[in-house]
């Protein structure tokens, strides 16, 4: 239905619906709001993918130990993953607003003008990206832990006997054997970044300022349900689907080649 609507000018409050063909899709390339949302989405996706993978791998390496403490810490890191994105956003909003917990602590430490994490247009996009990455971090940790625990200890022992130090063992044993985990986490992080909506809606509502933190998913919802331009919003959704599918297929193909070579 969305694909069909994208070829029309459908507006439930302004009938009749007319066929416009590909006009909606071609109009996207000259739509400043859509292009800004696309730029923001790319920035968020890059940050989320890098932070969750680098942070997840680092934490997984630290937690790859035996003992009740490490088991408890694994559960702690995974808790944000099972929480609703809205709940997580509300919690972070209470922390990051101008008079929130973080700025109150900074003021007590002597910072005279704490940053406007959500109100400063130059910071808001990166703040939202951090919240999204924070929630997805636990998923990457679990996947990397599973990959680490699947590496035969004999390989590390053989490398140690050959004189390899910790860094050499990570480079030549651990990292190649984690190739499947890297594939899963990278593709899932890419998809999660591209479809970011809940955190944007709760934390900034696309602001501060016009479209400062607006994403593709946010723009689709705003256009369809606030502007009632269902046909045009459907074209945005189709473009978003094509973009996500293309990026995911390219990333999956490249990473799977790395698995074979590893």
VENWONOR-V698449 format. One record per residue. N is the residue number from 1. RES is the residue in one small letter. SS is DSSP state (hx for helix, st for strand, lp for the rest). Layout:
n: {N/N}
res: {RES/RES}
ss: {SS/SS}
This chain:
n: {1/2/3/4/5/6/7/8/9/10/11/12/13/14/15/16/17/18/19/20/21/22/23/24/25/26/27/28/29/30/31/32/33/34/35/36/37/38/39/40/41/42/43/44/45/46/47/48/49/50/51/52/53/54/55/56/57/58/59/60/61/62/63/64/65/66/67/68/69/70/71/72/73/74/75/76/77/78/79/80/81/82/83/84/85/86/87/88/89/90/91/92/93/94/95/96/97/98/99/100/101/102/103/104/105/106/107/108/109/110/111/112/113/114/115/116/117/118/119/120/121/122/123/124/125/126/127/128/129/130/131/132/133/134/135/136/137/138/139/140/141/142/143/144/145/146/147/148/149/150/151/152/153/154/155/156/157/158/159/160/161/162/163/164/165/166/167/168/169/170/171/172/173/174/175/176/177/178/179/180/181/182/183/184/185/186/187/188/189/190/191/192/193/194/195/196/197/198/199/200/201/202/203/204/205/206/207/208/209/210/211/212/213/214/215/216/217/218/219/220/221/222/223/224/225/226/227/228/229/230/231/232/233/234/235/236/237/238/239/240/241/242/243/244/245/246/247/248/249/250/251/252/253/254/255/256/257/258/259/260/261/262}
res: {x/x/x/x/x/x/x/x/x/x/x/x/x/x/x/x/x/x/x/x/x/x/x/x/x/x/x/x/x/x/x/x/x/x/x/x/x/x/x/x/x/x/x/x/x/x/x/x/x/x/x/x/x/x/x/x/x/x/x/x/x/x/x/x/x/x/x/x/x/x/x/x/x/x/x/x/x/x/x/x/x/x/x/x/x/x/x/x/x/x/x/x/x/x/x/x/x/x/x/x/x/x/x/x/x/x/x/x/x/x/x/x/x/x/x/x/x/x/x/x/x/x/x/x/x/x/x/x/x/x/x/x/x/x/x/x/x/x/x/x/x/x/x/x/x/x/x/x/x/x/x/x/x/x/x/x/x/x/x/x/x/x/x/x/x/x/x/x/x/x/x/x/x/x/x/x/x/x/x/x/x/x/x/x/x/x/x/x/x/x/x/x/x/x/x/x/x/x/x/x/x/x/x/x/x/x/x/x/x/x/x/x/x/x/x/x/x/x/x/x/x/x/x/x/x/x/x/x/x/x/x/x/x/x/x/x/x/x/x/x/x/x/x/x/x/x/x/x/x/x/x/x/x/x/x/x/x/x/x/x/x/x}
ss: {lp/hx/hx/hx/hx/lp/lp/st/lp/lp/lp/lp/lp/lp/lp/lp/lp/lp/st/lp/lp/lp/hx/hx/hx/hx/hx/hx/hx/hx/lp/hx/hx/hx/hx/hx/hx/hx/hx/hx/hx/hx/hx/hx/hx/hx/hx/hx/hx/hx/hx/hx/hx/hx/hx/hx/hx/hx/hx/hx/hx/hx/hx/lp/lp/lp/lp/hx/hx/hx/hx/hx/hx/hx/hx/hx/hx/hx/hx/hx/hx/hx/lp/lp/hx/hx/hx/hx/hx/hx/hx/hx/hx/hx/hx/hx/lp/lp/lp/lp/hx/hx/hx/hx/hx/hx/hx/hx/lp/lp/lp/lp/lp/lp/lp/lp/lp/lp/lp/lp/lp/lp/lp/hx/hx/hx/hx/hx/hx/hx/hx/hx/hx/hx/hx/hx/hx/hx/hx/hx/hx/hx/hx/hx/hx/hx/hx/hx/hx/lp/lp/lp/hx/hx/hx/hx/hx/hx/hx/hx/hx/lp/lp/lp/lp/hx/hx/hx/hx/hx/hx/hx/hx/hx/hx/hx/hx/lp/hx/hx/hx/hx/hx/hx/hx/hx/hx/hx/hx/hx/hx/hx/hx/hx/lp/lp/lp/hx/hx/hx/hx/hx/hx/lp/lp/lp/lp/lp/lp/lp/lp/lp/lp/lp/lp/hx/hx/hx/hx/hx/hx/hx/hx/hx/hx/hx/lp/lp/lp/hx/hx/hx/hx/hx/hx/hx/hx/hx/hx/hx/hx/hx/hx/hx/hx/hx/hx/hx/hx/hx/hx/hx/hx/hx/hx/hx/hx/hx/hx/hx/hx/lp}
